[in-house]
Amino acid sequence: MSSFTGFPARGIQFLRDLSENNNKAWFEANKPVYIETVQTPAVALVVALGSALQAHFPEIQYDTRTNGSGSLMRVHRDTRFSADKSPYKTNIAMVFSSGGKKMEAAGFGLQITLDAGVEMYAGTFGFNKDVLDAYRRAVLDDAQGAALEQAVQTITALKGYSIGGETYKRVPAGLDAKHPRAHWLKFTALHAFPPPLSLEVAQTPQLVDAIMTHFIAMAPLYQWVNTLMHG
């Protein structure tokens, strides 16, 4: 039985207040509220989704640490290379993967934002060099390339679903721009997106099942990417 009962309205309000008071003094003064109304339910969601995912994909890992090393993304922003020096994130984000660096791993993820609601993905947000080389070979391979197109077709046939990861406007030099699957050579990442869920749904226990429905629908792309990375 999941202990996730939904994000409390106070937690959503905390994120709104944080967006208007994004500074260390305010955050530290209100940290107990953050822990109670945002972090604690987020960890409960990590457990609920992580265990649900493992029932379908045993290789998926989840971790309840809250320091940035676990499934839950840390609340502190990396401002080193950003013009926006706001120190805290005003969203809730988490990643469930089959191993490796979070944003390069094959897996599932979500973020809850004040503007868009609950956004989800399956796949990977970035191929490292070795995996990118393997990906391009797979695109050109008759069997693997056809399997990729079948996975994409299965997902994009669903209303509101889309595929992301296309980086280049043209096929990079040295690759076959006339190949029937040349379009996929313009990608340096590969992930699927479903329609977002509302903040209202996020405040209910039904959020877990709603997210899992989308994760399962996007599983063909996750499985293709996972096989590419891990065999």
C-alpha positions, 0 to 999 in steps of 0.5 A: 500500500502506497503512503502517497496521498497526494501533494498537499495544497500547502505544498503547492502554495509553498512553491508559489511562495518560494517563486516570489521569495527565492532567497536563502533567508526566506527558504531557511526560515520556512524549511520545516514547511518545505520538508513537511509539505514538499519533500516528504510527499515527494519521497513518498511518490518516489517510493510509490512510483519506484516500486510500481515501475519495478513491478514492470521493469525490474531493472529500474532503480529508485533511491529515497535520498534527498541530497541530489544523489537519489531519485529526487532532484535537489532543490538547490539550483546550479547557478554557475552558468546561468544568468538567473541566480535564484538559488532554489528550484520551484518545481519537484522533479524525479528520475527513475533509471536503469543505472548511470547518470540521471539525465543520460540513463534510460528511464522515466521521469517527471516534474511538477511545475506551477505552470504546466502541472505534471510533465513526464518523459520516458527514454533519455535526455542525452546520449554520451559519445559512446552511446551516441555512436551506438545509437547511430549504428542502430538507426542504420541497422535494419532490425534495430532501426525498424524497431525504433520506428515501430516504438515511435509509431506506437507512442505517437499514435496516442493523442497528445504524445510526442518525441523529443531529442532532435538537436540538428536541423540537418544530418551531421556531416559524415552520416548518410543523409539519404538513408530512409531513417536519416531523420533519426540521425539528427537526434542526440537524445531520445525521449517521449512526452505524454500530455501533462497532468493537472495540479489538481490530479497531483493533489490526489492519491490517483496521481500514481496510477495516472503517471503509471498509465503514461509511463507504461504507454511510453515503455516501448521507447524506454525499452528500445533505449535501454536495450541500446545501452545495456543490451 
